Amino acid sequence: MHLARFPRIFLAHLPTPLERLDRLSRELGGPEIWIKRDDCTGLSTGGNKTRKLEFLMAEAAAMNADMVMTQGATQSNHARQTAAFAAKLGMKCHILLEDRTGSKDPNYNNNGNVLLDHLHGATTEKRPGGLDMNAEMEALADTLRADGRKVYTIPGGGSNATGALGYVNCAFELVSQANDRGLVIDHLVTATGSAGTQAGLIVGLKAINAGIPLLGFGVRAPKAKQEENVFNLALKTAEKLGCPGVVQRADVVADCDYVGAGYGIPRADTLEAIRMFAELEGVLLDPVYSGKGAAGLIDHIRKGRFRKGERVVFLHTGGAAALFGYDAAFAGDRAQRSAA
């Protein structure tokens, strides 16, 4: 696959590290756990969206856009990285933030990613939860276009066939790193939400016949819906790459048992996973994506689904900036553990 055929702006710090988590592996007593550090992509504390934005923002530049617009939840990592990328290119950035949690906590609504959005010069406006946010964005963009602005819109999470190319490339990068150190990967796991990361990875893995099964731990939608979203985007991405049919429906697997009460609402096992990675490995996860993905990984190991002798790679999607909007959740968790 020759990704150089597609416009791209090279801003991410790549390749991201691939590290073995020795203390976590010993603590869980199961497989050898590795981590692909896509929290280290650069641009405003990093995260998985930067890989997607390399391709998306190249399209925006090619269209001579003077403004990019995107949407996401209040503590959207994608929004932060889009704002940072736009700042680097000298473009205006406007973000629609959806209230998916109903939280009234000032830290949740103004700190973390929201603070960074504004520091990068982006403007934001809020929408209530449950709307068709891409439709809301397009309607606003059309209004601005009528006033002469050249607006390039990016779907939530940067998850379309263009953005997913970033994770096709990540699949190639990961397999190359594994090959260079003789690492046989038995399982690859990551958090999955807007579908672009999982879709890009599975297309890349299948296109090079890597033989590595991929499991996405869902953070929002039920299993059937999540798998449908990922598969449909994988089909479009494969077609864009010129390898239609490389992904079959059975290749797309999501486990959505760790979502809990809803998107952006951490469960007790989410908070436990964040503590374990922080205390054992010095790695910061987030309460929305990577924390829930890690909770799924830990539970699968405890239940024997990933076994001793195997090697599992956890792809860290980043997002630690959101931690500063969740201090109340961690305070409550500490109080509960002290009481116990």
Beta strands, then each sheet from edge to edge (+ up, - down):
strand 1: 18-20
strand 2: 32-37
strand 3: 67-73
strand 4: 92-99
strand 5: 123-128
strand 6: 151-154
strand 7: 187-192
strand 8: 214-218
strand 9: 254-255
strand 10: 311-316
sheet 1: 1+ 2- 10- 7- 8- 9-
sheet 2: 5+ 4+ 3+ 6+
end
